[in-house]
Amino acid sequence: MIELSSITKSYEMGTQTVHALRGVDLNITEGEMVAIMGPSGSGKSTLMNIIGALDLPTSGAYVLDDIDVSHMSDDQLARIRNQKIGFVFQQFNLLPRTSALKQVALPLMYAGYGRGERNERAKAALEGVGLGDRIDHRPDELSGGQQQRVAIARALATEPSIILADEPTGALDSQTGDEILSIFEQLNEQGITIIMVTHESEVAERAKRTIWLRDGLIQ
């Protein structure tokens, strides 16, 4: 499903060149649940951005579902993201004055669905993460765990084949984090590929495979 070959990523920072990734080779098969670990500055977020089609590599090839996305335009990358990838972030990234239903329906609006189908699919996604009775609640009316469930439902609304989660339990207490990881495990059992960036060994232990990144290279 995911094939990275000799991926490099460099940034110009003033007069210096920062080499975030130095030649990454990585294959992830459909239906895997993978954790990406490494110290701060190891390149985890850069790798996640490339896998998620949020950024392009400086060199190398990235093939996603037999499609080479390494040299796509911004519009093409946006289409790939909307069709294939759902994102879950540490800080939830919810709109403060917007109901859970509308939060989850937002990516469906961008994908061109009509209002009726948007709301129907958003409601089903919220019910799927145990929030069927909270669809009209705003973020300030929800606990941290419930907000993360809304974020997961939003990621699932377009029925992606891949979920990318960046420190998904980092802002949660251990019990709530455990509940969120259980949701990811259930989604993985349904066939969705789960890729988590984490610095927590307890989170990585829930994955089926752990990838270690250091100084822009897989160890």
C-alpha positions in Angstrom: 0.0 0.0 0.0 2.7 2.5 1.0 6.2 2.3 -0.6 8.9 4.9 0.3 12.2 4.6 -1.6 15.3 6.7 -0.8 13.1 9.5 0.6 15.0 12.7 1.6 13.7 16.0 2.8 15.8 19.1 3.3 14.8 22.6 4.5 16.7 25.9 4.1 16.9 27.6 7.5 18.6 30.9 6.8 22.1 30.0 5.6 21.8 26.4 6.8 20.4 23.4 5.2 18.5 21.0 7.6 18.4 17.4 6.5 15.2 16.1 8.2 15.1 12.8 6.3 18.3 11.3 4.9 17.2 8.4 2.7 14.2 6.5 4.1 13.1 3.2 2.7 9.8 1.9 4.2 7.0 -0.4 3.1 3.6 -0.6 5.0 1.1 -3.1 3.8 -2.6 -2.8 3.8 -4.2 -3.4 7.1 -1.1 -2.9 9.3 -1.1 -1.0 12.6 2.3 0.7 12.8 3.9 3.0 15.3 6.7 5.4 14.3 9.0 6.3 17.3 12.1 8.4 17.7 13.6 11.2 19.8 12.7 14.9 19.2 14.2 16.0 15.9 14.4 12.5 14.5 12.2 13.3 11.5 9.0 11.7 12.7 6.7 14.6 11.8 8.4 15.1 8.5 7.9 11.5 7.6 4.3 11.7 8.7 3.7 14.8 6.5 5.1 13.0 3.5 3.1 9.8 4.1 0.0 11.9 4.5 0.6 13.8 1.2 0.9 17.1 3.2 4.4 17.6 1.9 6.6 16.4 -1.0 10.0 14.8 -0.6 13.2 16.6 -1.8 14.2 13.4 -3.6 13.1 9.7 -3.7 9.8 8.1 -4.6 6.6 7.7 -2.7 4.0 5.2 -4.2 0.6 5.0 -2.5 -1.8 2.4 -3.8 0.3 2.1 -7.0 0.1 5.9 -7.6 3.4 7.8 -7.5 2.6 10.9 -5.4 6.2 12.2 -5.2 5.7 15.0 -7.8 2.0 15.8 -7.6 0.6 19.3 -7.6 -1.1 20.7 -4.5 -4.6 20.1 -6.0 -3.6 16.5 -6.7 -2.2 16.0 -3.2 -5.5 17.4 -1.8 -7.5 14.9 -3.8 -5.3 12.0 -2.6 -5.7 13.1 1.0 -9.5 13.5 0.8 -9.9 10.1 -0.9 -7.5 7.9 1.0 -6.2 9.4 4.3 -7.8 10.5 7.6 -5.8 12.6 10.1 -6.0 12.6 13.9 -3.8 15.1 15.8 -2.8 15.5 19.5 -4.6 18.8 20.0 -7.8 17.6 18.2 -8.0 20.7 15.9 -11.7 21.2 16.4 -13.6 24.4 15.6 -14.6 26.0 19.0 -18.2 27.1 18.2 -19.2 24.2 16.0 -21.2 21.1 16.9 -19.7 17.6 16.7 -22.0 16.8 13.8 -20.8 19.8 11.7 -17.2 19.1 12.6 -17.4 15.6 11.2 -19.4 16.7 8.2 -16.8 19.3 7.2 -14.5 17.1 5.1 -17.6 15.6 3.4 -18.5 19.1 2.3 -15.1 19.6 0.7 -15.5 16.2 -1.0 -18.7 17.5 -2.6 -21.4 15.6 -0.7 -24.9 17.1 -0.4 -26.1 18.3 3.1 -28.4 15.3 3.7 -25.7 12.7 3.0 -23.1 14.7 4.8 -25.2 14.7 8.0 -26.2 11.1 7.7 -22.6 9.9 7.3 -21.3 12.3 10.0 -23.9 10.9 12.4 -23.0 7.3 11.6 -19.3 8.1 12.2 -20.0 9.7 15.6 -22.2 6.7 16.5 -19.3 4.5 15.5 -17.0 6.1 18.1 -19.7 6.1 20.8 -20.9 9.7 20.5 -24.3 9.2 19.0 -25.8 11.2 21.9 -23.3 14.1 21.6 -23.8 15.2 18.0 -25.1 18.7 18.9 -22.4 19.4 21.5 -19.6 21.9 21.0 -16.0 21.1 22.0 -16.3 23.1 25.3 -19.2 20.8 26.2 -17.1 17.7 25.7 -14.3 16.0 27.7 -10.8 15.7 26.1 -11.5 12.0 25.3 -14.8 12.9 23.7 -13.1 15.7 21.6 -10.6 13.1 20.4 -13.4 10.8 19.4 -15.0 13.6 17.4 -11.6 14.0 15.7 -11.5 10.3 14.9 -15.0 10.4 13.6 -14.1 13.4 11.4 -11.1 11.4 10.0 -13.4 8.4 9.3 -16.2 10.4 7.6 -14.7 10.1 4.1 -14.1 6.3 4.6 -10.3 6.5 4.2 -8.2 3.4 3.9 -5.4 5.0 6.1 -5.6 6.8 9.4 -2.5 8.9 10.4 -2.4 9.7 14.1 0.2 12.2 15.4 0.6 11.7 19.2 -3.1 10.8 19.4 -3.0 10.2 23.2 -0.6 13.0 24.1 -3.2 15.4 25.5 -5.1 12.7 27.4 -4.9 10.9 30.7 -3.8 7.3 30.7 -7.3 5.8 31.0 -8.8 8.0 28.2 -5.8 7.3 26.1 -6.3 3.6 26.5 -9.9 4.0 25.3 -8.8 5.9 22.2 -6.2 3.2 21.4 -8.9 0.6 21.7 -10.9 2.5 19.0 -7.8 2.4 16.7 -7.5 -1.3 17.3 -11.2 -1.8 16.4 -10.7 0.2 13.2 -7.6 -1.8 12.4 -9.6 -5.0 12.8 -12.0 -3.6 10.2 -9.2 -3.4 7.7 -8.1 0.3 8.1 -4.4 0.8 8.0 -3.3 2.7 11.2 0.0 4.7 11.4 0.7 6.4 14.7 3.6 8.8 15.5 4.3 8.6 19.2 7.0 9.0 21.8 5.2 6.8 24.3 6.3 3.1 24.5 2.9 2.2 25.9 1.2 3.4 22.7 3.8 1.7 20.4 3.2 -1.6 22.2 -0.4 -1.6 21.0 0.8 -1.5 17.3 1.8 -4.6 15.4 5.1 -3.1 14.3 7.3 -0.3 15.5 9.5 1.7 13.2 12.4 3.6 14.9 13.6 6.8 13.4 16.8 8.6 14.4 18.6 11.5 12.7 16.4 11.1 9.6 17.1 7.4 9.1 15.2 4.2 10.0 17.2 2.2 12.5 
